[in-house]
Amino acid sequence: MAYRNTKKKNGKVWIIILLVFICWCIFVASSMYDSKLVYDNKSITIGKGDSLSKFYNDFWVIEKYMLKLWLKNNAEKVPLLQEWRYVLDWEYTKEERLSLIAQGPQRDYIHVTLLEWWSKYDIDAKLSEDWLIAPGAYIAKVENQQFIETLKWEFPFLIMIPQWKSLEGFLYPDTYYLEEWIDINEQLIRAQLKNFEKKIRSVYGWDFEVDWVQISPYGILTLASVIENEEKNITNKPIIAWIFVNRLNKWMRLDADVTLCYGLKLVYSKCRENIVKNLDDASNLYNTRQNYWLTPTPISSPTAETVNSLLNYKKTSAIFYLHDDQWIIHYADTVEWHNENKRIYL
């Protein structure tokens, strides 16, 4: 009798386990029906006659079954496949995944990141080091007056460029994705100008100005480019902007050492070692230790944040500043105070 009761009890336990397992399977399956699809930099090549199943061949059985069921219930969302390579690298909802597939296969893009303080010389060096252009080709393109005149129809804000000057100041620094088989220089320059239009021109219009000193919009870009190269900390830039504006208003020299690099036509990383020995060269019009007012052109293309720092400068009594070897900035109101800072921090 006891044996029969034990057998019944065991039978009930197995039934409960089976029911729990079935419920778990239903729960897992239902959660998979609405779950996101995870791809880790998955490259999928679609050939002639291939179906959507190539996008989930690697999934495990239940996941694959629930995805098929979801696709069957949402057949109107399934796009036509185009032959070529698709790359997926993220967590997608099923709708997002189908939307990406509907956009068509990815082309091969070249990834180029241009840093904020880079000039046309730095950009040219970067592109040529990456074997994307011949050395000097980018510089020649942004200086080409016929090309600039053509661009003015597409980007009217370029009319502010003085005659015979390059596109420096408008070549917005950012990360760009370029198509491999299209002219790299023209493609990049147009992308930079579109970025400038979006982030600066469309925000500030044509009439951005500093109310404390008479500077043209082109001069604003020029001064902003000096600030971009002199100060990397965004919180300090409005103060540096005021110091420069104050110096211009008092008819003092800017005394920004980094500006002479542009006149030497060197990339900024290689120019640093040449600054001290060229500080007395007044023939270099970009040497603001020797020449008054602004440099003849921007010395790089400033970001929207730096332009904003200049237009919304922060007033201070300081008129001098320097950076120590930790790149911490130190201000001074007088020459004597500034010289003392030099003695302490340099």
Sequence and secondary structure as in RCSB ss.txt:
>XXXX:A:sequence
MAYRNTKKKNGKVWIIILLVFICWCIFVASSMYDSKLVYDNKSITIGKGDSLSKFYNDFWVIEKYMLKLWLKNNA
EKVPLLQEWRYVLDWEYTKEERLSLIAQGPQRDYIHVTLLEWWSKYDIDAKLSEDWLIAPGAYIAKVENQQFIET
LKWEFPFLIMIPQWKSLEGFLYPDTYYLEEWIDINEQLIRAQLKNFEKKIRSVYGWDFEVDWVQISPYGILTLAS
VIENEEKNITNKPIIAWIFVNRLNKWMRLDADVTLCYGLKLVYSKCRENIVKNLDDASNLYNTRQNYWLTPTPIS
SPTAETVNSLLNYKKTSAIFYLHDDQWIIHYADTVEWHNENKRIYL
>XXXX:A:secstr
 HHHHHHHHHHHHHHHHHHHHHHHHHHHHHHHHH  EEEEEEEEEE TT  GGGGSTTS HHHHHHHHHHHHHTG
GG     SEEEEEEEEE HHHHHHHHHT     EEEEE  TT  HHHHHHHHHHTTSS TTHHHHHHH HHHHHH
HHHH GGGGGS TT  STTSS  SEEEEETTS HHHHHHHHHHHHHIIIIIHHH S    TTS   HHHHHHHHH
HHHHH   TTTHHHHHHHHHHHHHTT     GGGHHHHHT  HHHHGGGTGGGTT TTSTT TTTS SS SS SS
   HHHHHHHHT    S  EEEE TT  EEEESSHHHHHHHHHHH 
